[in-house]
């Protein structure tokens, strides 16, 4: 995968959580859920703003869904699909992700649609 960026070590993202990393001029959310890693642009399809108000606060209170702090939209961590909220039926923009040698790599990271 060309245009890749090493963003963190596997252990930097605790189980059932998400963290934010800057990749170039884009904010990327790396999610670890059910033992799998996923990455999305930190960009809510509703208003085109970042999902979080506080650093690395992306999961709902139950730790089951990604949540947009602005209007409470809930997104499935494994595919970015919006389950409820003002952008229901839409999805987060996925970023290619690969785990190699205990390092999480993402890229290439495009602009939001």
C-alpha positions in Angstrom: 0.0 0.0 0.0 1.8 3.2 -1.1 1.3 6.4 0.8 1.2 4.6 4.1 1.9 6.3 7.4 2.8 4.5 10.6 0.4 6.0 13.2 0.9 4.0 16.4 1.8 0.8 18.0 -0.9 -1.8 18.4 -0.8 -1.4 22.2 -1.4 2.4 21.9 -5.1 1.7 21.2 -6.8 -0.1 24.1 -9.4 -2.8 23.3 -12.9 -1.5 22.6 -11.7 2.1 22.2 -10.6 4.7 19.6 -7.8 7.2 19.4 -7.1 10.2 17.1 -4.0 10.6 15.0 -2.9 13.4 12.6 -1.9 12.0 9.2 -0.8 15.0 7.1 -3.5 17.6 7.5 -6.2 15.0 8.2 -7.4 13.8 11.6 -7.9 10.0 11.6 -9.7 7.8 14.1 -8.2 4.4 14.7 -10.7 2.0 16.4 -9.9 -1.3 18.1 -13.1 -3.3 18.4 -13.7 -7.1 18.8 -10.0 -7.6 18.2 -9.9 -5.8 14.9 -8.6 -2.4 13.8 -10.5 0.1 11.6 -9.7 3.6 10.6 -11.9 6.5 9.6 -11.6 10.2 8.8 -12.5 12.2 11.9 -15.3 13.8 10.1 -19.0 13.5 10.7 -21.0 13.2 7.5 -23.8 15.4 9.1 -22.0 18.8 9.4 -18.5 18.0 8.3 -17.0 18.6 11.7 -14.8 16.4 13.9 -16.6 13.7 15.9 -15.0 14.6 19.3 -14.9 17.6 21.6 -12.3 16.0 23.9 -9.1 14.2 22.9 -9.7 10.6 22.1 -13.3 10.6 23.3 -15.0 8.7 20.5 -16.9 5.8 22.1 -20.4 5.9 23.6 -20.9 5.3 27.4 -21.3 1.5 26.8 -18.2 1.3 24.6 -20.2 -0.2 21.7 -20.4 2.6 19.2 -18.5 5.6 17.9 -20.4 8.7 18.8 -20.4 12.2 17.3 -20.2 14.6 20.3 -22.1 17.3 18.4 -25.5 15.7 17.8 -25.1 12.2 19.2 -25.0 10.2 15.9 -23.9 6.6 16.6 -21.6 4.7 14.2 -20.8 1.0 14.0 -17.1 0.7 14.8 -16.5 -2.2 12.4 -17.9 -0.4 9.3 -18.6 3.2 10.1 -22.3 2.9 9.3 -24.5 5.5 11.0 -27.2 3.7 13.1 -29.0 6.8 14.5 -28.8 10.5 14.5 -29.0 13.3 11.9 -26.9 11.4 9.3 -28.6 8.0 9.8 -28.0 5.8 6.8 -24.7 7.5 5.9 -21.2 6.4 6.9 -17.9 7.6 8.1 -15.2 7.8 5.4 -13.0 4.6 5.8 -9.2 4.9 5.6 -7.2 1.9 4.5 -5.5 0.3 7.5 -3.0 -2.5 7.9 -1.3 -4.0 11.0 2.3 -5.0 10.4 4.9 -6.0 13.1 2.7 -4.6 16.0 2.5 -1.3 14.2 -0.8 0.3 12.8 -0.3 1.8 9.3 -3.0 3.9 7.5 -3.1 5.4 4.1 -3.5 6.9 1.7 -5.7 9.4 3.5 -8.0 11.4 1.2 -10.1 14.4 1.9 -13.7 13.9 3.1 -16.3 13.4 0.3 
